[in-house]
Amino acid sequence: MPFNFFFKKKDSEESFDPLKDLVLSKLKVGYILDYDMKTWVVSDYNKYNIDGHVSHEWELTSGREKIYLEREEDDDVFWSVCKKLPIGAIDGGIKKYIMENDDPPEQITVKENKYYMDESGAGFMYKGGLGRGIEFIFWTFVDADDKGFITIEQWGESEFDAVEGIFVEEYQFSNILPGQTKSS
């Protein structure tokens, strides 16, 4: 028997390198990580395609709390964390305004903070990163310091979602570990 027989991996096995695979950009459902002094479990994953730019979103849960981690690449890599915001928390009846005008105003107010239109567009969301994409329209507003943002999404004629978030750095996340993954 040749010496390298014992060290050769089976072709059918997926190789796992903890130094390369336990990084934020390679999170999988079931993984565990620490952020903001809490331990989070990756509970879902979605992929977005907006005008050819792909972004990735991981749903993280810690107890009853749920946040969304997003990775976007456009020349540089940008990370953000956001949480759901009730559409009614945006001052001025934003849902009605968009339905009547096809777009929101250039400035919105949430919890007495002003946000200014930064970008808008349309794209597709792929649940679990696979399958047929679901079309949506979005508008992103940033605060005066360019540190926080609000994104409004329109799904179909009259369904709206909103999130509020902050921009983060990859180093703010630690202790990434594989966990139990969903079986198909």
C-alpha positions in Angstrom: 0.0 0.0 0.0 1.4 3.4 -0.9 2.2 5.8 2.0 -0.1 8.5 0.8 -3.1 6.2 0.8 -3.8 7.1 4.5 -3.7 10.8 3.8 -5.7 10.9 0.6 -9.3 12.2 0.9 -12.1 10.5 -0.9 -13.1 12.4 -4.1 -16.8 12.4 -3.1 -16.1 14.1 0.3 -16.2 17.8 0.5 -13.1 19.1 2.1 -13.5 21.4 5.0 -10.7 23.8 6.0 -11.5 25.5 9.3 -9.1 28.4 8.6 -10.7 29.1 5.2 -14.3 28.0 5.7 -15.1 29.5 9.1 -15.2 33.1 7.8 -18.1 35.5 7.7 -18.6 35.3 3.9 -19.0 31.5 4.0 -21.7 31.3 6.7 -24.2 28.5 6.3 -27.5 27.8 8.0 -26.8 26.3 11.3 -23.5 28.0 11.9 -23.0 29.9 15.2 -21.2 33.2 15.7 -20.7 36.0 18.2 -21.7 39.6 17.6 -22.4 42.5 19.9 -21.8 40.4 23.0 -24.4 37.8 22.0 -24.3 34.3 20.4 -26.2 34.1 17.1 -27.4 31.1 15.0 -27.6 31.4 11.3 -31.3 30.5 10.7 -31.8 31.4 7.0 -29.9 32.6 3.9 -31.0 34.6 0.8 -29.2 35.8 -2.2 -30.1 39.0 -4.0 -29.3 40.1 -7.6 -29.7 43.8 -8.3 -28.6 44.9 -11.7 -26.0 42.1 -11.9 -24.6 42.8 -8.4 -25.0 39.9 -6.1 -25.4 40.4 -2.3 -25.8 37.8 0.4 -28.1 38.0 3.5 -28.0 35.7 6.5 -30.8 35.7 9.1 -29.3 35.5 12.6 -31.3 34.6 15.7 -30.4 34.9 19.4 -33.3 33.9 21.6 -36.3 35.9 20.3 -34.1 38.5 18.6 -33.6 38.4 14.9 -31.2 40.5 12.8 -30.0 40.3 9.2 -26.3 40.3 8.2 -25.7 41.4 4.6 -22.6 41.3 2.5 -22.4 43.4 -0.6 -19.5 43.7 -3.0 -19.1 46.7 -5.3 -15.4 47.4 -5.8 -15.0 46.9 -2.0 -16.9 44.6 0.4 -19.5 46.2 2.6 -21.2 44.6 5.6 -24.3 45.7 7.3 -26.6 44.5 10.1 -30.3 45.4 10.1 -33.5 44.5 11.8 -37.2 44.7 10.7 -38.8 48.1 11.0 -42.6 48.4 11.0 -43.5 50.3 7.8 -45.8 52.5 10.0 -42.8 53.7 12.0 -41.7 55.8 9.0 -43.4 59.2 9.4 -45.8 60.5 6.8 -47.8 57.4 5.7 -45.0 56.1 3.5 -46.9 53.2 2.1 -49.7 55.3 0.8 -47.2 57.9 -0.5 -45.3 55.3 -2.6 -48.6 53.8 -3.9 -49.8 57.2 -5.1 -46.4 58.5 -6.4 -44.6 55.3 -7.4 -41.6 56.5 -5.3 -41.0 57.7 -1.7 -40.0 61.3 -1.0 -36.3 62.3 -1.1 -36.3 62.5 2.8 -37.9 60.3 5.4 -38.1 60.6 9.2 -38.0 57.6 11.6 -38.0 58.1 15.4 -37.2 61.8 14.9 -34.1 61.0 12.8 -33.9 62.2 9.2 -32.7 59.9 6.4 -31.9 61.0 2.8 -32.4 59.0 -0.4 -29.2 57.3 -1.3 -30.1 54.7 -4.0 -33.0 52.8 -5.5 -33.5 50.0 -7.9 -35.1 46.7 -8.6 -33.8 43.2 -8.3 -34.6 39.5 -7.5 -34.4 37.7 -4.2 -33.5 34.0 -4.2 -34.8 32.2 -1.1 -32.1 29.9 0.2 -29.9 31.2 -2.6 -31.7 29.0 -5.1 -34.7 28.7 -7.4 -36.7 31.3 -9.2 -36.1 34.9 -8.1 -38.9 37.0 -6.5 -38.9 40.5 -8.0 -38.9 43.5 -5.7 -38.2 47.3 -5.7 -36.1 49.0 -3.0 -35.2 52.5 -1.8 -32.3 53.0 0.6 -32.0 56.1 2.8 -28.9 57.1 4.8 -28.6 59.3 7.8 -26.5 62.5 7.8 -23.5 60.7 9.2 -23.7 57.9 6.6 -23.6 55.3 9.4 -27.2 54.3 9.6 -29.7 53.5 6.9 -33.4 52.6 6.3 -34.4 50.4 3.3 -37.9 50.1 2.1 -38.8 47.2 -0.1 -41.9 46.8 -2.3 -43.0 43.2 -3.1 -45.8 43.2 -5.7 -48.5 46.0 -5.8 -49.1 46.7 -2.1 -46.8 44.6 0.1 -44.0 46.7 1.8 -41.2 45.8 4.2 -38.7 48.1 5.9 -35.4 47.5 7.8 -33.2 49.8 9.7 -29.5 49.1 10.0 -25.9 50.1 10.5 -22.7 49.5 8.6 -20.4 47.1 10.4 -16.9 45.6 9.9 -16.1 41.9 9.6 -13.8 42.0 12.7 -16.9 42.7 14.9 -17.9 39.0 14.4 -16.0 36.2 16.1 -16.1 32.6 17.2 -17.6 31.3 13.9 -18.4 27.6 14.4 -20.2 25.0 12.3 -23.4 23.9 13.8 -26.3 21.7 12.9 -27.2 22.3 9.3 -30.6 21.7 7.8 -31.0 18.4 6.1 -32.7 18.4 2.7 
